[in-house]
Amino acid sequence: CIDFKKLIFEFVVFKNYLDGVRGELKEEMKVKLKEEMKNELKDEMREELKEEMRAEIQEMLVEYDIKSRVTCQAKTKQGNASGRTS
């Protein structure tokens, strides 16, 4: 004789267990997904910051080079002018 009440009870217990496991897995996956997204965002932001810094440094180098050329030219002209008079 099959005890349907016992089978139904065992089925419900097993189903509840599976639901609990599924819930835990969903939470773990959410945490992992959030962490991965956070890391990807950090990497993207880091790359953007590097690019911005490179561009700023490049601009500064160009600006410095122009200023130093003007300064060198002015010093050279002053040196030549003073050299001629002495």
Distance bins in CASP14 RR format, pairs under 12 A and 6 or more apart:
PFRMAT RR
TARGET T0000
AUTHOR 0000-0000-0000
RMODE 2
METHOD distances of the structure
MODEL  1
1 7 0 0 0 0 0 1 0 0 0 0 0
2 8 0 0 0 0 0 1 0 0 0 0 0
3 9 0 0 0 0 1 0 0 0 0 0 0
3 10 0 0 0 0 1 0 0 0 0 0 0
4 10 0 0 0 0 0 1 0 0 0 0 0
4 11 0 0 0 0 0 1 0 0 0 0 0
5 11 0 0 0 0 0 1 0 0 0 0 0
5 12 0 0 0 0 0 1 0 0 0 0 0
6 12 0 0 0 0 0 1 0 0 0 0 0
6 13 0 0 0 0 0 1 0 0 0 0 0
7 13 0 0 0 0 0 1 0 0 0 0 0
7 14 0 0 0 0 0 1 0 0 0 0 0
8 14 0 0 0 0 0 1 0 0 0 0 0
8 15 0 0 0 0 0 1 0 0 0 0 0
9 15 0 0 0 0 0 1 0 0 0 0 0
9 16 0 0 0 0 0 1 0 0 0 0 0
10 16 0 0 0 0 0 1 0 0 0 0 0
10 17 0 0 0 0 0 1 0 0 0 0 0
11 17 0 0 0 0 0 1 0 0 0 0 0
11 18 0 0 0 0 0 1 0 0 0 0 0
12 18 0 0 0 0 0 1 0 0 0 0 0
12 19 0 0 0 0 0 1 0 0 0 0 0
13 19 0 0 0 0 0 1 0 0 0 0 0
13 20 0 0 0 0 0 1 0 0 0 0 0
14 20 0 0 0 0 0 1 0 0 0 0 0
14 21 0 0 0 0 0 1 0 0 0 0 0
15 21 0 0 0 0 0 1 0 0 0 0 0
15 22 0 0 0 0 0 1 0 0 0 0 0
16 22 0 0 0 0 0 1 0 0 0 0 0
16 23 0 0 0 0 0 1 0 0 0 0 0
17 23 0 0 0 0 0 1 0 0 0 0 0
17 24 0 0 0 0 0 1 0 0 0 0 0
18 24 0 0 0 0 0 1 0 0 0 0 0
18 25 0 0 0 0 0 1 0 0 0 0 0
19 25 0 0 0 0 0 1 0 0 0 0 0
19 26 0 0 0 0 0 1 0 0 0 0 0
20 26 0 0 0 0 1 0 0 0 0 0 0
20 27 0 0 0 0 0 1 0 0 0 0 0
20 28 0 0 0 0 0 1 0 0 0 0 0
21 27 0 0 0 0 0 1 0 0 0 0 0
21 28 0 0 0 0 0 1 0 0 0 0 0
22 28 0 0 0 0 0 1 0 0 0 0 0
22 29 0 0 0 0 0 1 0 0 0 0 0
23 29 0 0 0 0 1 0 0 0 0 0 0
23 30 0 0 0 0 1 0 0 0 0 0 0
24 30 0 0 0 0 0 1 0 0 0 0 0
24 31 0 0 0 0 0 1 0 0 0 0 0
25 31 0 0 0 0 0 1 0 0 0 0 0
25 32 0 0 0 0 0 1 0 0 0 0 0
26 32 0 0 0 0 0 1 0 0 0 0 0
26 33 0 0 0 0 0 1 0 0 0 0 0
27 33 0 0 0 0 0 1 0 0 0 0 0
27 34 0 0 0 0 0 1 0 0 0 0 0
28 34 0 0 0 0 0 1 0 0 0 0 0
28 35 0 0 0 0 0 1 0 0 0 0 0
29 35 0 0 0 0 0 1 0 0 0 0 0
29 36 0 0 0 0 0 1 0 0 0 0 0
30 36 0 0 0 0 0 1 0 0 0 0 0
30 37 0 0 0 0 0 1 0 0 0 0 0
31 37 0 0 0 0 0 1 0 0 0 0 0
31 38 0 0 0 0 0 1 0 0 0 0 0
32 38 0 0 0 0 0 1 0 0 0 0 0
32 39 0 0 0 0 0 1 0 0 0 0 0
33 39 0 0 0 0 0 1 0 0 0 0 0
33 40 0 0 0 0 0 1 0 0 0 0 0
34 40 0 0 0 0 0 1 0 0 0 0 0
34 41 0 0 0 0 0 1 0 0 0 0 0
35 41 0 0 0 0 0 1 0 0 0 0 0
35 42 0 0 0 0 0 1 0 0 0 0 0
36 42 0 0 0 0 0 1 0 0 0 0 0
36 43 0 0 0 0 0 1 0 0 0 0 0
37 43 0 0 0 0 0 1 0 0 0 0 0
37 44 0 0 0 0 0 1 0 0 0 0 0
38 44 0 0 0 0 0 1 0 0 0 0 0
38 45 0 0 0 0 0 1 0 0 0 0 0
39 45 0 0 0 0 0 1 0 0 0 0 0
39 46 0 0 0 0 0 1 0 0 0 0 0
40 46 0 0 0 0 0 1 0 0 0 0 0
40 47 0 0 0 0 0 1 0 0 0 0 0
41 47 0 0 0 0 0 1 0 0 0 0 0
41 48 0 0 0 0 0 1 0 0 0 0 0
42 48 0 0 0 0 0 1 0 0 0 0 0
42 49 0 0 0 0 0 1 0 0 0 0 0
43 49 0 0 0 0 0 1 0 0 0 0 0
43 50 0 0 0 0 0 1 0 0 0 0 0
44 50 0 0 0 0 0 1 0 0 0 0 0
44 51 0 0 0 0 0 1 0 0 0 0 0
45 51 0 0 0 0 0 1 0 0 0 0 0
45 52 0 0 0 0 0 1 0 0 0 0 0
46 52 0 0 0 0 0 1 0 0 0 0 0
46 53 0 0 0 0 0 1 0 0 0 0 0
47 53 0 0 0 0 0 1 0 0 0 0 0
47 54 0 0 0 0 0 1 0 0 0 0 0
48 54 0 0 0 0 0 1 0 0 0 0 0
48 55 0 0 0 0 0 1 0 0 0 0 0
49 55 0 0 0 0 0 1 0 0 0 0 0
49 56 0 0 0 0 0 1 0 0 0 0 0
50 56 0 0 0 0 0 1 0 0 0 0 0
50 57 0 0 0 0 0 1 0 0 0 0 0
51 57 0 0 0 0 0 1 0 0 0 0 0
51 58 0 0 0 0 0 1 0 0 0 0 0
52 58 0 0 0 0 0 1 0 0 0 0 0
52 59 0 0 0 0 0 1 0 0 0 0 0
53 59 0 0 0 0 0 1 0 0 0 0 0
53 60 0 0 0 0 0 1 0 0 0 0 0
54 60 0 0 0 0 0 1 0 0 0 0 0
54 61 0 0 0 0 0 1 0 0 0 0 0
55 61 0 0 0 0 0 1 0 0 0 0 0
55 62 0 0 0 0 0 1 0 0 0 0 0
56 62 0 0 0 0 0 1 0 0 0 0 0
56 63 0 0 0 0 0 1 0 0 0 0 0
57 63 0 0 0 0 0 1 0 0 0 0 0
57 64 0 0 0 0 0 1 0 0 0 0 0
58 64 0 0 0 0 0 1 0 0 0 0 0
58 65 0 0 0 0 0 1 0 0 0 0 0
59 65 0 0 0 0 0 1 0 0 0 0 0
59 66 0 0 0 0 0 1 0 0 0 0 0
60 66 0 0 0 0 0 1 0 0 0 0 0
60 67 0 0 0 0 0 1 0 0 0 0 0
60 68 0 0 0 0 0 1 0 0 0 0 0
61 67 0 0 0 0 0 1 0 0 0 0 0
61 68 0 0 0 0 0 1 0 0 0 0 0
62 68 0 0 0 0 0 1 0 0 0 0 0
62 69 0 0 0 0 0 1 0 0 0 0 0
63 69 0 0 0 0 0 1 0 0 0 0 0
63 70 0 0 0 0 0 1 0 0 0 0 0
64 70 0 0 0 0 0 1 0 0 0 0 0
64 71 0 0 0 0 0 1 0 0 0 0 0
64 72 0 0 0 0 0 1 0 0 0 0 0
65 71 0 0 0 0 0 1 0 0 0 0 0
65 72 0 0 0 0 0 1 0 0 0 0 0
66 72 0 0 0 0 0 1 0 0 0 0 0
66 73 0 0 0 0 0 1 0 0 0 0 0
67 73 0 0 0 0 0 1 0 0 0 0 0
67 74 0 0 0 0 0 1 0 0 0 0 0
68 74 0 0 0 0 0 1 0 0 0 0 0
68 75 0 0 0 0 0 1 0 0 0 0 0
69 75 0 0 0 0 0 1 0 0 0 0 0
69 76 0 0 0 0 0 1 0 0 0 0 0
70 76 0 0 0 0 0 1 0 0 0 0 0
70 77 0 0 0 0 0 1 0 0 0 0 0
71 77 0 0 0 0 0 1 0 0 0 0 0
71 78 0 0 0 0 0 1 0 0 0 0 0
72 78 0 0 0 0 0 1 0 0 0 0 0
72 79 0 0 0 0 0 1 0 0 0 0 0
73 79 0 0 0 0 0 1 0 0 0 0 0
73 80 0 0 0 0 0 1 0 0 0 0 0
74 80 0 0 0 0 0 1 0 0 0 0 0
74 81 0 0 0 0 0 1 0 0 0 0 0
75 81 0 0 0 0 0 1 0 0 0 0 0
75 82 0 0 0 0 0 1 0 0 0 0 0
76 82 0 0 0 0 0 1 0 0 0 0 0
76 83 0 0 0 0 0 1 0 0 0 0 0
77 83 0 0 0 0 0 1 0 0 0 0 0
77 84 0 0 0 0 0 1 0 0 0 0 0
78 84 0 0 0 0 0 1 0 0 0 0 0
78 85 0 0 0 0 0 1 0 0 0 0 0
79 85 0 0 0 0 1 0 0 0 0 0 0
79 86 0 0 0 0 0 1 0 0 0 0 0
80 86 0 0 0 0 0 1 0 0 0 0 0
END
